[in-house]
Amino acid sequence: MAPEVYTITATNRALSNEQAGRTRKYLISMGIRTGCVLAAIVVPGWSKWIFIAGAVVLPYLAVVIANAGRENDAPGAMGVVPVALPTAASAQESHRRNFRSLEQ
């Protein structure tokens, strides 16, 4: 019976990578909010109220999304193929071939 082999590709993303992704989402949301604030100052008429609503609602949504916690990632496929371990007979034959090449 072959021993069970564990691969690193069956793990989730690194915590630092996930935090970087959440930080990126938060900063994008805050950039959009800044645009809403600037647009609310510049744009006249009824559309000003849409930008004000965006500037008020986006911080709450950004914090909720950023603090949502770790995502349940599916294990990544890195293209690692299990390699069959050599049998005792093939290992001995390989050793003999290497030894003969050294003798010559």
N, C-alpha and C positions, 0 to 999 in steps of 0.2 A: 504494500500500500504506500503510495507516494505521500510525502508530507504536504500539508496545506501551505501554500505560499501566499503571503500577503504582499500586496503592492501598494505603493504610495499613491497611485492614481485613483484609489478607491476612497480617498479622503476629500473633505470639503476644501474650499478655498482657504488660503491663509487669512488669519484675522486682520493682518495689516492691509491685505488687498481689499478685503471687504470694507474696512474702515475708510480706505481711500475712495472706494466707490460711493459710499454714503456721504463722504465729505464733498465729493464732486457734485452729487445730486443737490446737496444743500446749497453749495455756492452758485450753482446754476439757477436755483429757485430764488436766491437772494439777488442775483443779477437781474432776473426778470422783475422782481419787486422794485429794485432801484429804477428800472426802466419805467415801471408803472407810476412811481412817484414823480419822476421827471416829466412823463407824459401828462400827468394830472395837473402839473403846473403850467405846461405849455398849451395843451389842447383845450379849446373853448367848447362850450355846448354840453349836450347830454352825455357824450362819450367820456367826458372828464370823470363822471361818476363811476363808469366801468373801471377806469384806471385806479380810482380811489378804492373801490371794492377789492380789486386785485392786490393793491398795496396793503390792505388790511388783512385779507384772508391768507395770502401766500406765506407769511411768517409762521402761522399756525401749522399749515400743511407741510412746510419744509421741516419743522421740528418733529412732527409726527412721523414723517417718512424717514428722517435721519435716525430717529430713535426706535425704529420698528424692530430692531434686533437682527440677529443673523438670519440670512435667507437659507432655506433648505435646498442646497445645491444637489444636483444629481452628480454622482461620481464622474469625474472627467475621463475622457478617453484620450490617452496620450500616445496611442499606437504601440503600446508595449505588448509584445507577443510572448507568451510563455515558451521557454526553451526546454526541450526534453533533456534531462540529465543523462550523461553517458552511463551505460551499464558497466559493470565490473569487467566484462570480457572486452568491450570496446576500449576501455581505459587501458587495459593491459596491452592490447594490440597497439594502441597509440604510443605507449611507453616503449614497447619493443622497437617500433619504427624510429622513434627519437634516439634510442640507444644505438641502433645500427648506424644511423647517420653520423653519430659522434665517433663510432669506431673507424669509419672510413676516412 
